[in-house]
Amino acid sequence: MKLALYQVDAFTDKIFGGNPACVVPLEQWLPDDLLLKIAGENAVAETAFFVDNGDKIHLRWFTPEIEMDLCGHATLATAHVLTSILGYTSDTIIFHTLSGDLTVTVDNDLYTLDFPSRKPTNALLPEIIKNALSKQPIAVLKSRDFVLVYEQESDIRNITINRQILDQINLDPGGVIITAKGDNCDFVSRFFTPQASILEDPVTGSAHCSLIPYWSEQLGKTEMLALQLSDRVGTLFCINRGDRVLIKGKAKTYSTGFLYTD
């Protein structure tokens, strides 16, 4: 079987920045084990598969290990492929997903993701995560992911993670967000996934479903600029709308081609 394959750098306006995602259009759904194998072969944090049903586009996200319930950068990448490569002309795209219907609006080269808010609440930090951190947070919260708050941006930049220790915990499908106020933006973050083939996710849209409501309350702002401080760096324009969050970003096509399953 021959399938189209697109690789897109999301939440960036530069090649080799942001978070790379693969996008694979399908005419009908393939077996889940085959989708996982394709995602593993692609060797990026997420591969998005979609089937266009006409009124809505059924979208699913796979890491090399599991199917995810929500993924921001691969959703943005899919919208980019639809509009910039596949000739999709509507400025509003509705995706049917495990997290409900998600809308992406397109304004030239800027994509706005309308995602559910996942406001984190106070939590206790598991001992395994605590022991894996080179510096301890000043606050611990949790939604799908643990949200660890630090005093300043330099803490986020300089922290080290003991992967051997962190991989002893299974947060499937969640991860560990570390965050602080930004020096030249509203807030910064990094994201780590225990037991995943890629420990640090370069830019994590879904993490901002928790970061946006948290920092909106802390800063007294509804519109914020965020940076994810991985080596690739990601830029996210964020809006808090109560039970929803808007996450805006750009994307660049890195490659187009085909994959073969036999």
Secondary structure, 3 states (H helix, E strand, C coil): CEEEEEEEEECCCCCCCCEEEEEEEECCCCCHHHHHHHHHHHCCCEEEEEEECCCCEEEEEECCCCEECCCHHHHHHHHHHHHHCCCCCCCEEEEEECCEEEEEEEECCEEEEEEECCCCEECCCCHHHHHHECCCCCEEEECCCEEEECCCHHHHHHCCECHHHHCCCCCCCCCEEEEEECCCCCEEEEEECCCCCCCEECCCCCCHHHHHHHHHHHHCCCEEEEEECCCCCEEEEEEEECCEEEEEECEEEEEEEEEECC
